[in-house]
Amino acid sequence: MPPEEGDGHAVEVHLDKLLQQRGMTLAELAARVGVTNVNLSVLKNGRAKAIRFSTLTRICEVLDCQPGDILTVRTVPPVPARPAPPA
């Protein structure tokens, strides 16, 4: 899901798509990974501020995927530079 405006990052989380493709529920994934439903829901909805590599590894093992299948970075157009004020 796309991140909220102004949150300082452009990382998108694709757990919904992966869970649907594998016919798995969030609760089942949480149980198999060893994290709470709430923590996994925060990640799935793009509200997580961080993820432990150990958790990401476990999610990848359970879903048989790579981190790039779960997380991508949305391309953000560069902010144009302001012209220098006249001297």
DRENSE-55427 format. One record per atom (N, C-alpha, C): x, y, z; residue in three letters. Coordinates in steps of 0.1 Angstrom, whole numbers, plus 5000, padded with zeros to 4 digits. Example, Ala and Ser with C-alpha at 12.3 -4.5 7.8 and 13.67 -1.06 7.14 Angstrom:
2
513249435078ala;512349555078ala;513249675078ala;512849785071ser;513749895071ser;512950005079ser;
% end
This chain:
87
500849885000met;500050005000met;500950125000met;500450234994pro;501250354993pro;501450425007pro;502550475010pro;502750545023pro;501950675023pro;501650725035glu;500950845037glu;501750965033glu;501051065029glu;501751195025glu;502551245037glu;503751295034gly;504551355045gly;505151275055gly;505251145053asp;505851055063asp;507351035061asp;507851095051gly;509351095049gly;509950975042gly;509050885037his;509650775030his;508750735018his;509250655009ala;508550614997ala;508450464996ala;508550395007val;508550255007val;507150205006val;506850114997glu;505550044996glu;505649905000glu;504649855007val;504549715012val;503549635004val;503949525000his;503049434991his;502649304998his;502449305011leu;502049185018leu;500649135013leu;499749235011asp;498349195007asp;498449104994asp;499149154984lys;499249074972lys;499848934974lys;500948934982leu;501648804984leu;500748704992leu;500048765002leu;499148675010leu;498048625001leu;497448704992gln;496348664984gln;496848554974gln;498048574968gln;498648484959gln;498848344965gln;499148344978arg;499448224985arg;498248164993arg;497148234992gly;495948184999gly;496048185014gly;496848275020met;497148275034met;496548405040met;496148395053thr;495648505060thr;496748575068thr;496548695072leu;497448765080leu;497748695093leu;496648645099ala;496748575112ala;497648455110ala;497548375099glu;498348255097glu;499748295095glu;500048405087leu;501448445085leu;502048495099leu;501248565106ala;501748615119ala;502148495128ala;501348395129ala;501648275137ala;502848205132ala;502948185119arg;504148115113arg;505448195115arg;505348325114val;506548415115val;506948435130val;505948435139gly;506248455153gly;506148595157gly;505248675151val;504948815155val;503448825157val;503048935163thr;501648955166thr;500949005153thr;499648975153asn;498849025142asn;498949175141asn;498949245152val;498949395152val;500249435145val;501349385149asn;502649425143asn;502749395128asn;502149285124leu;502149255110leu;501149345102leu;500049375109ser;499049465103ser;499649605101ser;500449655110val;501149785109val;502049785097val;502849675095leu;503649665084leu;502849655071leu;501849575071lys;501049555059lys;500449685054lys;500049765063asn;499349885060asn;500250005057asn;501549975057gly;502550085054gly;502850185065gly;502450145078arg;502650235089arg;503850205097arg;504550095094ala;505750055102ala;506850155099ala;507550185110lys;508750275109lys;510050195107lys;510050065110ala;511149985108ala;510749835108ala;511649755104ile;511449605104ile;512749545107ile;512749445117arg;513949375120arg;514349285108arg;515549275105phe;516049175095phe;515549035098phe;515548995111ser;515148865114ser;513648845111ser;512848945113thr;511448935109thr;511248925094thr;511949015087leu;511949015073leu;512348875067leu;513448825073thr;513948695069thr;512848585071thr;512248585082arg;511148485085arg;509948495076arg;509548625073ile;508448645064ile;508848595050ile;510048615046cys;510448565033cys;510548415032cys;510948355043glu;510948205044glu;509548145043glu;508648205051val;507248155051val;506548175037val;506748295031leu;506148325019leu;506948275007leu;508048225009asp;508948174998asp;509148284988asp;509748404993cys;509948514984cys;511248584988cys;511548694982gln;512648784985gln;512148914990gln;513048984998pro;512649115003pro;512049214993pro;512549204981gly;512049294970gly;510649264965gly;510249144969asp;508849104966asp;507849174976asp;508349194988ile;507549254998ile;507649404999ile;508849464996leu;509049604998leu;509649664984leu;509049774980thr;509649844969thr;509649994973thr;510450064965val;510550214967val;509850284956val;508850364959arg;508150434949arg;509050544944arg;509050564931thr;509850664925thr;509250804928thr;510050894933val;509551024936val;510251124927val;509551204920pro;510151304912pro;511051394920pro;512251434915pro;513051524923pro;512451664925pro;512651724936val;512151854939val;513051954931val;512452044923pro;513252134915pro;514052234925pro;515252264921ala;516052354929ala;515552494927ala;515552574938arg;515152714937arg;516252794931arg;515852884922pro;516852974916pro;517453064927pro;518753094925ala;519453184935ala;518853324934ala;518753384945pro;518253524945pro;519253614938pro;518753724931pro;519653814924pro;520653874934pro;521853894930ala;522953954938ala;522854094940ala;
% end
